[in-house]
Amino acid sequence: MMSVFSCLSVLSLCYIVSVSTESVPIPENVSVKSLDMGLVLKWDPPRNAANKVFNYTAEVRGWRDGYEPVCVRISSLSCDFTDDINAFGIYALRVRTELHGDASDSVVIEDIKVDKITEISAPHVELTSRKGQTEVDITDPPMRKNNLRGFFRHISYLIRFWKKGEAKKKELIRDQSRVMLPDLEPLVNYCVEVAVLCQDYNKTGQFSNTTCVTNSPSGEVEPWIIAVVTLGSFLVVVVAIVLIFLAVWFSYEGCKIIFPDPKLPENLKQFLSQQSQSPILSAMQESTQPNEHFHELRIFHKDNEPTEGPSGIQTDKDKCHKGADIKQTSEEKSEMDNTTSEEEHLLAELRLL
């Protein structure tokens, strides 16, 4: 009797569990996404579950036995396992639906190798053009764990370039992160896109956004050359101005030494100013040549014997004339002496000047 009761109890319990399990639907469209060595599990809510709010629990199993929960009773439709995995491990992921304390069966995805399934995002690309050539500068995309070359040994780049507006594209595969595009026409606008190639797993990453640039003319002068020439010209002008200034300054000082400008003493300046105001000197400068005064000189012949009468007698009148002539001659001589003395005095003053 007890065994029959036990069997009925077990059957009823199994029925209740099966009914409870079947009452909570499983998640739909469960998938794994890996980008740049990250790992994310995504899913959709159960079908025919309108007006119900479900929670979800996602778990991971690695080299250890058993699953470990990572996202517990979440309402979102994804779970990020990046921090709980190793890039080169093999993992199993599962997720289940929960509703009012009941849970659905788990949806399991096994044998997940992150390094093989991961996608590589687009690199960063910059274009520069000079001297008729265009250079492509490529920067690797950042990884969720470590860096790109730390995971993959053989990395190269697939470069596509074309004239803007044309459909035909040329391709290059290069190992270097800086590549000079060949056979470009000057003053033509070119566009470029780049993707990372992982030769270890034969995978191609995402292409970058299209970047365009106009190829420069072949005779273009380098900007640094222009800057150097400009700076050099400025320095030459400054040095020339300084040298000219120094040359003028030393020439002026040399002229002052060779041709000094003597300064007269104040007493001598005062004396010369007084001499310039002398009435005698002013009179000499302003006067004209003095008129010379002269008188007629008469010479009388005196006989040894005096004569008498009208023809031979010397009368008093003749004596008076003679005396007058002698007196007049003396006055003229005195006047000439005075004039000579005055001229000598003036000449002496001129010598002092």
Residue pairs with C-beta under 8 A, 6 or more apart in sequence:
20 102
21 102
21 103
21 104
21 105
23 99
23 102
24 54
24 97
24 98
24 99
24 102
24 103
24 104
25 46
25 47
25 48
25 49
25 97
25 104
26 46
26 96
26 97
26 104
26 105
26 106
26 107
27 43
27 44
27 45
27 46
27 56
27 95
27 96
27 97
27 104
27 107
28 43
28 44
28 45
28 46
28 47
29 42
29 43
29 44
30 41
30 42
30 43
30 95
30 107
30 109
31 41
31 42
31 43
31 109
32 39
32 40
32 41
32 42
32 93
32 109
32 112
32 117
33 39
33 40
33 41
33 42
34 40
34 114
34 117
34 118
34 119
35 118
35 119
35 120
35 121
35 144
36 118
36 119
36 120
36 121
36 141
36 142
36 143
36 144
37 82
37 87
37 114
37 115
37 118
37 143
37 144
37 145
37 146
37 151
38 80
38 82
38 118
38 144
38 145
39 80
39 81
39 82
39 85
39 91
39 112
39 114
40 78
40 79
40 80
40 81
40 82
41 58
41 78
41 79
41 81
41 93
41 95
41 109
42 77
42 78
43 56
43 77
43 78
43 95
43 107
44 77
45 54
45 77
46 54
46 97
46 104
52 99
53 75
54 75
54 97
54 98
54 99
55 73
55 74
55 75
55 97
55 98
55 99
56 71
56 73
56 74
56 75
56 76
56 77
56 79
56 95
56 96
56 97
56 98
57 69
57 71
57 72
57 73
57 74
57 95
57 96
57 98
57 103
58 69
58 70
58 71
58 74
58 79
58 81
58 93
58 94
58 95
59 67
59 68
59 69
59 70
59 93
59 94
59 95
59 106
60 67
60 68
60 70
60 81
60 84
60 85
60 91
60 92
60 93
61 67
61 68
61 91
61 92
61 93
61 94
62 85
62 86
62 89
62 90
62 91
63 89
63 90
67 92
67 94
68 84
70 79
70 81
70 84
71 79
73 98
79 95
81 91
81 93
82 144
82 145
85 91
85 114
86 114
87 114
87 115
87 145
87 146
87 151
88 113
88 114
88 115
89 113
89 114
90 111
90 112
90 113
91 112
91 114
92 108
92 109
92 110
92 111
92 112
93 108
93 109
93 112
94 106
94 107
94 108
94 109
95 106
95 107
96 103
96 104
96 105
96 106
96 107
97 103
97 104
98 104
115 151
115 201
116 201
119 203
119 205
119 206
120 141
120 148
120 196
120 198
120 203
120 205
120 206
121 141
121 205
121 206
122 141
122 194
122 195
122 205
122 206
122 207
122 208
122 209
123 138
123 139
123 140
123 141
123 157
123 194
123 195
123 196
123 205
123 208
124 138
124 139
124 141
124 208
125 136
125 137
125 138
125 139
125 192
125 193
125 194
125 208
125 209
125 211
126 136
126 137
126 139
126 211
127 134
127 135
127 136
127 137
127 192
127 211
127 212
127 213
128 134
128 135
128 137
128 213
129 135
129 213
129 214
129 215
129 216
130 216
130 220
130 222
131 216
131 218
131 219
131 220
131 222
132 184
132 186
132 215
132 216
132 217
132 218
132 219
132 220
133 180
133 181
133 184
133 215
133 216
134 180
134 181
134 184
134 190
134 213
134 215
134 216
135 178
135 179
135 180
135 181
136 159
136 161
136 178
136 179
136 180
136 181
136 192
136 194
137 177
137 178
138 157
138 177
138 178
138 179
138 194
139 177
140 147
140 148
140 149
140 155
140 177
140 196
141 148
141 196
141 205
143 150
143 151
148 155
148 196
149 155
152 198
152 200
152 201
153 200
154 198
154 199
154 200
155 175
155 196
155 197
155 198
155 199
156 173
156 174
156 175
156 196
156 197
156 199
157 173
157 174
157 175
157 177
157 179
157 194
157 195
157 196
157 197
158 171
158 172
158 173
158 194
158 195
158 196
158 197
158 204
159 171
159 172
159 173
159 174
159 179
159 181
159 192
159 193
159 194
160 169
160 170
160 171
160 192
160 193
160 194
160 207
161 169
161 170
161 172
161 181
161 190
161 191
161 192
162 168
162 169
162 170
162 190
162 191
163 188
163 189
163 190
163 191
164 189
164 190
164 191
164 212
172 179
172 181
172 182
173 197
181 190
181 192
184 190
184 215
185 215
186 215
186 216
186 217
186 218
187 214
187 215
187 216
187 217
188 214
188 215
189 212
189 213
189 214
189 215
190 212
190 213
190 214
190 215
191 210
191 211
191 212
192 210
192 211
192 212
192 213
193 207
193 208
193 209
193 210
193 211
194 207
194 208
195 204
195 205
195 206
195 207
195 208
196 204
196 205
197 203
197 204
197 205
198 204
198 205
264 272
272 353
275 281
275 349
275 352
275 353
278 349
280 345
280 346
280 349
281 346
281 349
281 350
281 353
284 346
290 339
293 332
293 335
294 332
295 328
295 329
295 332
297 325
297 329
298 321
298 325
300 318
300 322
306 312
306 313
306 314
307 313
307 314
